[in-house]
């Protein structure tokens, strides 16, 4: 009879009590909310992030882009090839160092910046957050990421 009784697991092992799951679910939901906005630009979410970096600073190497996006070259290279095929970026070896590939916006890639300016405003409205709340949430997430990137002290 005792074996048939359902035990309640401790709260430390309940899915809904896990910070990791809350972050995972929120990330998936935010990415999904971006999808229709980015489809009108012809971009995927990772491509959009890449374009944001290039609109901020054009002419970065693959390594520099990877550092900014926290992506390895194995993930970034196919993404950049698709952006090149779409006519949004060019990839050229640097003359100063043939081992480095420089990524530059094309005229089409630069022109996409203007319609992309509406994306953050649309997302803020979709999230029903004021600019102050958005900044606070962004700061807290950056702080969390910075703390987790530090060596653990157990």
N, C-alpha and C positions, 0 to 999 in steps of 0.2 A: 504494500500500500504506500509506503514511504517513497518508493522509486517513481510512482506515478505523479507525485506532487510536483507542480511546476515551481522551480526556484526563481526568484527574482535576482538577476545579476546585479552586482554592485554598480553604482552609477559610473564608476571609473571605466567600465567597459561597455557602456551604452553608446550606440552610434550618435544619437542626438546630443550627447554630452561632450563630444569630441570637437575641439577647436579645429583640428585638421579637416574634419568633414564639413564644418560650417564654412571654412575658407574655400574648400573644394567646390561646394555647392554654389557659393556666391560667385566664384570665378567662372564657373560654367554658365550661370545665369547672366552675368554681365557680358560674357563673350557672345552668348545667344542674342542678347539685346542689341549688340553692335551689328550683328549679321545683316539685318535688312538695310541699315544705314550704309554699310560698306558695299553691299551688292550694287547699289546705285552708282558707286564709284568704280566698280569692277575689281574690288580688292577683298582679300581674305583678311581676317584679323591679324595674323602675323605679318602679312604684307603691309597692312596699315601701320603697324608699329614700326616697321622698317622705313616706310616712307616718312613717318614723323621724324625719325632720327635724321634722315637725309634732308628734309626740309629745314631742320635746325642747323645741320652742318653737312654740306655736300662734300663729296670727294674723300670719304673715309675709306680705309682699307677694309677688307672682309674681317680681319681680326678686330679692328676698332669697332666695327658695327656689331660683331658678336659680343664684344665686351659690353657695349651699351645695352644690347638686347638680352644679355645673359643667355646666349645661344652658342653652341659649338659650330664649327665650320661645316660639319656633316649635315646639320639641320639647316644652316643658313644658305649654303651653296645652292641647293635645289630651289629654295625660295627666291634667291636672287636670279637664277636662270629663268624662272617663270616671270619675274618682273621685267627682265630683259626681253623675253619673248613678247610681252605685252607692250613693249616700246617705252617703258617708264624709266628704265635705268640703262646705263652702259657699264660694261666691265672691261677694264684694261689693266694690263700689267704696268706697274710703275717703272718709269725709266731709271729712277735712282736705285731701285731694287726689284729686279725681275721676279723675285719670290712673292712680292706683294701685289694683290689685285685691288685696284681702286674702283670704287663704285661712285658713279656720277649720275645725277638726274638728267634725263633728256628734256627737251622742251615740253613733251607730253606729260612727263612726270612732274615738272615744275607747274604746269597748268592745272594739274589735279589738286594743287594746294588750296586754291580758292574754294572750290566746292567742298573740300574736306573741312574747311573752317566751321561748317555747320554741325559737324558730328559731335563735338564736345557739348555744345548747347543742347542738342537733341537728347543726348545721354543724361545731362543734368535734369532736364525736364522729365525724362522717363523714370529717373531715380527719385524724383520729387525731393531733391536736395538743393538747398541754397548754395551759393558759391562758398560761403563760409563753412558750411557742413561738408561740402566736397573737399575743401582744403584740409579740414580737420581729419577726415577719414583718410585722405591720401597721406597726410603726415603720420598718422598712427600706423598705417600699413608699411610705410617706409621705415619707421622706427622698429617695427616688428621684424622686418627683413634684415635690417642692420644688426639687430640683436642676435638673430639666428645665424648670421654669417660670422659671428665672433666664435672663437674656440670655446667649447663648453668648459665650465669650471664646476666639476662635481665634487 
